[in-house]
Amino acid sequence: MYLLPLFLLAAGLNILLGAGAWPAVLAGNLQDPDSYMRLLRIEQGIRAGHLLTSVAGDQSGAGVMVEWSRLLDIVLWLMAAPLAPFLGWHKALFAAGVALGPLGVGFLGAALAWAVEPFALRRYLWSAAIAAAVLPGVVTIEVPGVVHYHVLLLAMIALTAGFTARAWRGDSWAGFLAGVSGGFAIWLTPETMPFVLMAYASLMLRWLEAPNAIVLLTTAAGCFDVLVVALFVDPPAGGYLAPEVDRLSCVYAVMALLFLAGAAMLTRLPNRRWRSPAGFAVLAALFGVWVAIFPGVVLGPYGILPPDEAKAFFGVITEQMPVRGRELVVFLFPGACAVAYALWRGLRREDKVAALLTPELLKPRGNGRVVWLYLAACGAVALALGAKFLLFVGFSTAFAAALLPVAISRATADLAEEPQFAGLARVGLLALVLGVPELAASARPAPKAVAATPAHSYPSCKLHDIAPLLAQAAGQVVLAGPEDAPELLYRTQVKTVGSLFHHGVAGYMRDRAAWRVVPGGAVPPEVSATGAAYVLFCPRPGRYLLVADLPKDTLWDALEAGTPPPWLALAGQNADGWMLYKTTR
């Protein structure tokens, strides 16, 4: 029962911290293109009679395969189903999507607290729930109106790690549940796969000290069962044998099969001195075989696209950019503290005080210092991923949130005879992990001296009321920014040229080329190639990323200057600043 208050605490904090975003969300707006695309895909699937892998209307009407597995689609469909008879599917899915944010953060807070409960004093588990809700690394990916799996994947990793920790002492049932939760995590998104495998690899550390082949076998069986069934009900668009690395596919079913085969081999190894290193070598070799069969899994999304297209594509996606400057403290400082703490625990000789922290049943029999050093290595990987991609700052943040109650509990036990110092230590840990990122986030950079320029006001460029303007373009292809395509498809009946999804890179490149062209007296081939009958434009501050590396003579610059080429005729505009041009061929 202790988990329900923690769930409510984290969910409530998420709602409160998002207070500024709620008015826009309740008015019918979501926060990012992925959220609109998610709901649109589910809604199109409901009309088709089954959940889809693709979204119609993008790619100049050809449709685009969106690289997400459909597990979250199933969850949202189940959440919306009770509301659909009263609201209709469109509004019911929107309500379910909005509710997903607070529910996901609540789940994360409870999962993190549960994962470390055997290693911390229960009265301090609330610190994990609070950290999960307030640290910028989570807040930035789960503001109200985000309908995605970014927080859910952290919760599933925490769940997998929690079951793995409980399997450390030879609990086969906990091992099986670790396999099941890890399988669901990979089905949700393969972004979880490295950390699921790290959790499973911790059981191999136990194997080096004590025979736990049955635990490894049940873990592998749970993961294999889930991934095989999941692949059967949710195959990629290319079929069961399509080796997709960015969604559930045969790539991960083969991984689970090799894990299961390796764990079965471990049960057959004789009880000899060389058994431990031999078993480790067997699983390492099978992992190498898997990587050799599917080398693209190491490169992730960068293995999907040619290098030049990958650079053009990922270079305009904010969440794929590295973390720099002050953001390093805002997003990565808590994780760095957690890695430092794990290193300290690993390098420091343990004493009898540790007995106060861990129940007798779950005390590790082996070298606990090795486990702490392994945790530090895992945390370092999470930090490296977060530094390279803003999208992944949540991994190290969740690591920090999980270790916070452990550190507080340890400080309390170490200073049990000096309660005043123990209280100061607890406050200091909370201030360090929770306070420093907030201070860094609120600190304003020093203003730069710039030459005075005439004030220029820009329109809002909101798409909430775009439907009346685009009614005349229904069924036609409209050239717009790729970042706007999902919301245009969600709100109107037009077709778009391209969007920011890996499997739609061809449409994105056509869209990009059209905006980058130098317009002349006739329709350029780059624009003709899009099939666009209309062009939708709204002036925004700053240099548009698609043309930022070019001289200011592109189609985008011409429209921004109010000098459209002769083959574009203004067909309408609205109060939000959007201008619709019709091509005259």
Phi, psi and omega in degrees: 000342181294341183284329182298312176300325179291321176301311181295323179298310182293317180296318180296318178296322177298319179295316181293316182293337178267017185305321182292336182267342186298320180304316180293321180294314180293341175278357175109020181247144173252174191265335187211162182301322182301323182295316177296319182293323179299308182294323179296319180297318179295316182296319177296324177295322178297320178294325181281344180095000177199152180293143188252164171258344184242164176239126180283151173106332179275179180057044180057034176099349181284339183090157182229137174280121180265132196281016181269141167294166188259014179297313179294326175301319179297316180298314181294322177298318179294323178292324184277335186306316180295336182271338187302319179299336183261325185252343192086156186295325183299308181286327180295318178294323177298315179298318179296318179296319179294321180292337183300325183300297179300321179296321180294318179292321175299316178299317180297313180300316180292320182295318179296316179297317179296321183299323184258004183305323179292345188244010181220159174287131188300329184291352178249008181294338178302333182295327177293319180294319179294315180299321180296334184266331190251341181294138184303330180297337175262318182303321184291338181253000180220049171287157179305136179095006174264121182247083184206180188259009189299322178275323178300323180294325176295320179294321179291325175295318178298319179297315179298316179296322179296316177293323179296318178299323180284340177277351184303325183271014176097017180278102183294325180295317176298322177298316179299317180292328173297320177294317179297311182294323176295323176297316177295324178298315179291324176297319178302312176192136176295352175300337179280343191305315180301322184278331171297315179293326175298320178297315179295323181295334177297331175292334175289332173298322177292323179302326181293343183247331184209149181290115176227034183300324180293321177298315178297322180294316179292325176297312179297322180295318179298316180294315181297315181302313182294314186290325179291315178296318180298317179296325179296319183268344185221064180284160174296167179299331181278359179107177186296333184262005179288120186275066178283135179260346184259010173204172179302132179199185179298339178306315186274333173294320177294321177302313180295323179296316179294323176297317179295317179296318179295318179295323177295322177298324180299326181290343183261355181289136180290157181281075179241169182297329183273004183299314185298305178295328179295317178297318178298318180295323180299309182292324177296320179294318179295323175297319177297322177298317180299314180295324179293324179288321183235072183297335181297341183293334179287325183275346181063219182297337179289345176275353183273323188251151170300152186305319182292320178290322178299318180295317180291326184281304185286341181292346180250004179260113186302317185290347178266002183269155180288160177271131184225161171057227183298333180296336178299321178285316183301313189260331189248347182300315179301318179295322177297321177298319181294319178296317179298319180295317179297320177297318180299317179293327181284327184268341182272137179290127181289154175231188186290344181299331182302335180296335180287341187265328190245124175304149185304322185297328188251012177292129178294135181279337185268206183280099180296333179295324177296320179298317179295320178295324176295318177299320178298320179295318178297318177297324178296322176298317178298319177297317181297318178296318179294325179291327183276326182226122178303328181303331189257016179293341181293333182297308181290330177295315178296323177300316179294317180297324180291320184278346182301309178295332177294315180295318179297318179296318180295317179298320179298318180289318181297326184251029183301328182275355178229078187301329180294315179292327177297317177297319178296322179296318179297314179297319180297318179296316179297317180295322181294309187282320183267328187276317184300314178299324179292320177297318179295322180291326183274344180290130181268136176294152180298135181294141179269142177284121180230154178290145181293134179231152179300139179294139179224124180263142180247150177289171183288330182057030176283147182257003185303321183249034184280342188302314180300321180295323184267006179300323181291342182259012182305131180082355181258160177275130181243125174280118178218175176297139182299333178289341180266349186303312182301317181290325176297317178295325181290323188260344187227183179251018181275171171250149182243163185278314184196164181213180187263066176230139190308316185278359176249026185296331180297315178294321178299317181294324176293317178299314180299314181298323181294318180289334184272352184291149173271110186290145176235208183280341180239162180298122181294152178302326180297325178283319178299325182296337179282341185073015185285131173265343181223158174234128181249127186220146173214126182289136181227155180292151180083172181274128181295132189299326183295338182237010189296336182266008185244160171299160185278060177226024182274173176300319179300316181294324179296316179291324179294327179280356181077022180237072181296150177295162185295343181270008174241129178241133181296124181254350179160165177206164181229178186290342180274002175100359182282136176239129180252123178249142176255135179283137177249109186261000000 
